[in-house]
Amino acid sequence: MAYSTRMAAALSGATVGQLRTWRQDRGNGPILQPGLAARPALYSFRDVLALRAFAHLRQDVSLQKIRVALATLRKIGEVEHLSSYSLVAEGDSIVLAGHDDHGTDLVKRPGQRVIATMADILQEFAPRAGVVVPHLLQPKQHVTVDPETQGGQPVITGTRTPFDSVAELIEDGVPPEEIADYYPGVTADAARDAASFALYVDSYSTGARAA
């Protein structure tokens, strides 16, 4: 599966500008280089999970601390894909959460064990004022993201119909009540959700200042 930069931003809560900055090496390596080698950049589902975690962290800690935490991860031999780790803000530091509800401080006291709370990066959250990022796997009631369906691209729930195919018909003037004539099984409410989600994704088209 492969997500464009715009879709990766919309699903993760990071801005397009942030994704561009996070791909850059500022001395300790990039925050996240897409796992798929392509130009323009394409992100995997695991990349989106990691980006969503970083967007959560960015609400509480600086970008520099995130870079330090990732550098510490590499130094202590943690080289799996970043989506494999639970990184949570603990005060003004970042903790690698463990399965025993304990964690390893990666910034202030690298290697020291501290108590950490597991974060659920799938849930809806607000990374910036005026922006609410929907649930990753169910961004709308009738729109679903499933890594096993259509390569992980958002689809109408219960179908394999891409949300954007439905949204394009509505944009072309087809009423939601008539979408089933083109895609049987897609209700008017599902069509409206597809159009609403398309507007949300389009809001990431121009990007925003990287932070």
JOPEDA-V781231 format. One record per residue. SS is DSSP state (alpha for helix, beta for strand, coil for the rest). PHI is phi in degrees with one decimal (999 if undefined). D_FIRST is the distance of its C-alpha to the first C-alpha in Angstrom with 1 decimal. Layout:
# JOPEDA-V781231
ss: (SS	SS)
phi: (PHI	PHI)
d_first: (D_FIRST	D_FIRST)
This chain:
# JOPEDA-V781231
ss: (coil	coil	beta	beta	alpha	alpha	alpha	alpha	alpha	alpha	alpha	alpha	coil	coil	coil	alpha	alpha	alpha	alpha	alpha	alpha	alpha	coil	coil	coil	coil	coil	coil	coil	coil	coil	coil	coil	coil	coil	beta	coil	coil	coil	coil	coil	beta	beta	coil	alpha	alpha	alpha	alpha	alpha	alpha	alpha	alpha	alpha	alpha	alpha	alpha	alpha	alpha	coil	coil	coil	coil	alpha	alpha	alpha	alpha	alpha	alpha	alpha	alpha	alpha	alpha	alpha	alpha	alpha	coil	coil	coil	coil	coil	coil	alpha	alpha	alpha	coil	beta	beta	beta	beta	beta	coil	coil	beta	beta	beta	beta	beta	coil	coil	coil	coil	beta	beta	beta	beta	coil	coil	coil	coil	coil	coil	coil	beta	beta	beta	coil	coil	coil	coil	coil	coil	coil	coil	coil	beta	beta	beta	beta	coil	coil	beta	beta	beta	coil	coil	coil	coil	coil	coil	beta	coil	coil	beta	beta	coil	coil	coil	coil	coil	alpha	alpha	alpha	coil	coil	beta	beta	coil	coil	coil	coil	coil	beta	alpha	alpha	alpha	alpha	alpha	alpha	alpha	alpha	alpha	coil	coil	coil	coil	alpha	alpha	alpha	alpha	alpha	alpha	coil	coil	coil	coil	coil	coil	alpha	alpha	alpha	alpha	alpha	alpha	alpha	alpha	alpha	alpha	alpha	alpha	alpha	alpha	alpha	coil	coil	coil	coil	coil	coil	coil	coil	coil)
phi: (999	-145.2	-112.9	-65.2	-58.5	-63.8	-67.9	-61.2	-65.7	-63.8	-80.0	-97.7	94.1	-77.2	-84.2	-59.7	-63.8	-63.2	-59.6	-64.3	-66.7	-69.5	-81.0	-86.4	-92.3	-103.9	118.0	-105.3	96.3	-69.6	-66.7	-154.1	-97.3	-50.2	-72.3	-99.7	-78.6	-160.3	-131.3	-64.7	-59.9	-126.7	-110.1	-87.6	-61.5	-62.8	-60.6	-63.1	-58.8	-65.1	-61.9	-64.2	-63.8	-65.8	-62.7	-62.1	-60.1	-64.1	-69.3	-119.3	-133.1	-75.8	-62.1	-61.2	-67.9	-64.0	-63.1	-62.5	-61.3	-69.1	-64.2	-64.5	-54.5	-65.6	-65.5	-91.2	87.8	-90.4	-121.6	-71.8	-57.8	-61.8	-68.9	-78.3	-109.8	-103.4	-105.4	-129.1	-76.5	-130.6	66.5	-104.8	-122.8	-124.7	-120.0	-86.4	-76.2	-105.3	-71.4	-99.2	67.1	-109.4	-146.0	-110.9	-68.2	-107.2	-123.1	-79.4	-131.9	-49.7	94.9	-77.2	-84.0	-138.7	-77.1	-136.3	-106.8	-70.3	-102.6	-97.2	-76.3	-79.4	-72.4	-57.9	-153.0	-118.4	-75.0	-144.5	-59.6	82.2	-122.8	-120.3	-89.7	-72.9	-53.0	-62.9	-87.8	-140.2	-64.1	-138.0	-55.3	-113.0	-126.3	-127.1	-114.9	-131.2	-55.6	-93.3	-120.8	52.4	64.7	86.3	-71.6	-58.7	-131.4	-69.0	-53.6	83.9	-134.3	-107.9	-81.4	-59.5	-60.3	-72.7	-64.9	-69.8	-61.3	-65.5	-64.0	-64.2	-62.5	-80.6	105.7	-76.4	-64.4	-53.3	-68.7	-105.8	-62.0	-62.5	-67.2	-99.3	-129.9	-54.9	97.5	-94.4	-77.1	-62.3	-64.6	-65.0	-63.3	-64.8	-63.4	-61.6	-65.7	-65.3	-67.0	-61.7	-63.0	-62.6	-62.9	-62.9	-66.4	-95.3	-62.8	-88.6	72.9	-148.4	-57.9	-66.5	-144.2)
d_first: (0.0	3.8	6.9	10.3	13.2	14.7	12.1	11.6	15.4	15.9	13.9	15.5	19.0	19.3	20.6	19.2	22.3	21.6	18.2	20.0	22.8	20.7	19.3	22.9	25.1	28.3	29.9	28.1	24.7	21.9	20.9	17.2	15.9	12.2	10.9	9.3	12.5	12.7	15.2	14.9	12.9	9.2	8.2	5.9	6.9	9.9	10.8	11.2	13.3	15.4	15.9	17.0	19.5	20.8	21.3	23.3	25.3	26.0	28.1	30.5	30.5	30.5	27.8	30.2	30.4	26.6	26.8	29.7	28.0	25.1	27.7	29.6	26.6	26.4	30.1	30.3	27.9	24.8	22.0	19.1	15.9	17.3	15.4	17.7	20.8	22.6	24.2	26.8	29.5	33.0	35.7	35.1	33.2	29.8	29.7	27.4	27.7	28.6	28.5	32.2	32.1	33.2	31.5	32.1	33.1	31.1	33.2	36.8	37.7	35.0	35.1	37.3	36.4	36.4	35.6	32.2	30.7	27.1	25.0	22.6	19.8	18.3	21.5	22.5	24.2	25.9	25.1	27.6	30.6	29.7	26.0	24.6	20.9	20.1	18.9	15.2	14.7	17.5	17.9	20.4	22.5	20.9	17.4	14.8	11.4	10.4	7.4	9.0	9.5	8.0	4.3	5.9	7.7	11.3	13.5	17.2	18.1	19.0	17.5	14.4	15.8	13.7	15.9	16.3	17.7	20.3	21.0	21.7	24.3	25.9	26.1	27.7	30.4	29.5	30.8	28.5	31.0	30.4	26.5	27.0	28.8	25.5	23.1	25.3	24.6	23.5	26.5	28.0	27.1	23.4	23.7	25.4	22.7	20.1	22.5	23.2	19.6	19.2	22.3	20.9	17.8	20.2	22.4	20.0	20.5	23.4	22.5	25.3	27.4	25.6	27.1)
